[in-house]
């Protein structure tokens, strides 16, 4: 394919830097816009930037949005829909697909309307009403904040007490500390099993044949201990449209076609011997999932997204084995403390002991006079990936690569992919979910 023009838009935080860099390295023309002032330097030295994305729309062959947020409001789906109506090829959502993530109750309604089984769930806008519900129906619950504060990942709470008493305590604490910001929350009955995300790529009409199955590691410390983060790492593999896909994303294919959705859409589920239970949607790219997906797409990434945005069936080749990605972070991640960040992390050098940059992906990084440096103020400079015929081989490659990186005060989880090896893969196979 001849070189194409790609406009990447971060209408809030800079998230899509690595994909822009990958497409740029493939020889395509790239311009990247970042709205958040604190993130403007992210990607400097790696990709060309623009200060006015709207002025570049006519220049672009494809416009790529990276999230559902426009500042503190949901809104990229509306922007993408307007551009499509004007004839622009867009990777992005619609107002209704944005709502799948922003309004968890609505997401469950869409699933139920299309015959998808869901976990028992209730949405509340009043903390006392939620507390009364738990006391009247005492079982373990998961608390999932709604609206803008759902981006504060440590607020997600997974209950452990059979009578729900810990959930009651947490709701009382949230009422005091977050009542002014948390417009509502979903209580979802806790289900035991294997947590797996089913990710499909949609071209506005249908899903492509290849489906990505990934396993998120959201807690800060190995062993799934500590505060929740956006993500500390991911393991994954690609397969065909099997039962996991057909019973979840496959059932809303027609709805997505009516919406005209284009891009990655992910549905996180708990599965066990009794069934598949969807938990939540990610109707956008996942982070750092997209970096790992890039690593495992062995054909042209730019051509893949160009075809997707133009409603074509991409001819995409993917790695047939397993992949893992590890997020490398710096203090005070996942918390906000400007003094700690300034003293330990701001503008820190990212030093590589080898010339190879294979498997090294950008998050909050910039390049100054050839030196990689930490950028922004989030403390998430890079993601390191590995792949192999087995999950263990993928782990060994990723952690070998991390061993060649020097960054003072860096930390990361050293157990990404172990859950699969320790039995999750065997359980999914025994339950019959890993067929063709």
C-alpha positions, 0 to 999 in steps of 0.5 A: 500500500502506498503511504497514507496520511493518518491524523491521531487525536487525543482529545484528553490525555495522550494515550495513542502515542505508540500506535502513531509511532508504529504507523509513522515508522512504517512510512506513512505520514502522521500528525498527532494532536494532544489536548491535555496541556500536561501531556503535550510533550508526550511523543515529542521526537517520535511523531510529528505533532499538530496544534489544531486537529480540526485543521488537518481533517481534510489532509488526513486519509484516516482520523484515529480517536484514542478514547471516549473522553473530550477533557472531562466529558464523554464525546469523541463518539459524537465527533467521530460520527460527525466526521463520518457523516462528512465523508471522513474515514474514522477509527472511533465510536458513536455517542451510543458506543461511548455510553457503553463504557460511561453508563454501565447500566445502559451497557447491560441493557444492550447486552440483555436486549440481544440475548446475552447473559449478564450478572445480577447488577443494579445502578444507584445514584444514592449511597444509602440506597445502595447500602440498603440493597446490600443489607437486604441481599447479603452476598459479595458485590463489586463496586463500579463507579460511574461517570468521570470518576470511573477513571480513578481506578482505585475506586473499583472495589471487589468485595470478599465478605459473604454478607457484603459487610465490607462493601457496606463499609466501603460505600460509607467511606466513598459517600464521605470522600467522593460523594461530591464527585461520584454521580453514581455506581453499579453494584455487580454480584461477584462471580467466581471463575476466570476473567478474560476479555474478548476483543474484536476489531469492527470495520463499520459493518462486521467483525474481522475473523481474528479475535483477540483474547486477553487477560488483564493484571490490574492490581499494582503488585504481583499476586494481584495485591494492592491498589487497582491501577488502569493496568499493570500488564496483559497476556493474550493470544489470537484465535477465531470466532469461537464460543466466547466470541459468539456468545458475547460480541457476536450477538451485538454485531448487528447493533454495532453495524447500525451504529457504524462503529469502527475500531477495537471493542472489548468485553471483559467477562468472568467465565466458569463451568456454568457460563459466560458473564460479561462485566464491562465494555471497553469501546475503544483501544485498551492501554497497554493492550493496543501496544501488545496487539501491535506487537502481535500483528505481523502485517502492516499496522497502518494498512490494517487500520486504513482498511478498517476505517474504510469498511474493508476486510483487512488482510491481517497476519497475527502471531499464532502463539502467546504474547505478554506486555508489562507496564514499566512505571515510576513513583508515585504511580498509581497515585498523584503527588507532584512533589514525589513525581518531580523528585523521582521521575520527571524527565528521567532518562530511559537507558537501554543497555543494547541497541535493540528496541524490539518489544519496546513501546511508548506510553509517557515518553519523549525523545530529546537529542536522541535520548529517551526521557519520561514525559508528562506527569503520570509515571508510565513511560514504556511498555515492554512486550514479548511473544512466543509459542508458549506463554512461558516463552513470551514471558521469558522474552519480555522479562529478558528485554526488561533486564536491559533497561535502566531507569532509576526507581522503576517498578513493574509486576514480574508475574504477567502471564503466570495465571495462564500457566498456573491453571487458567488455560487448563480451566478454560480448555476443560470448560470447552471455551478454547475450541476453534 
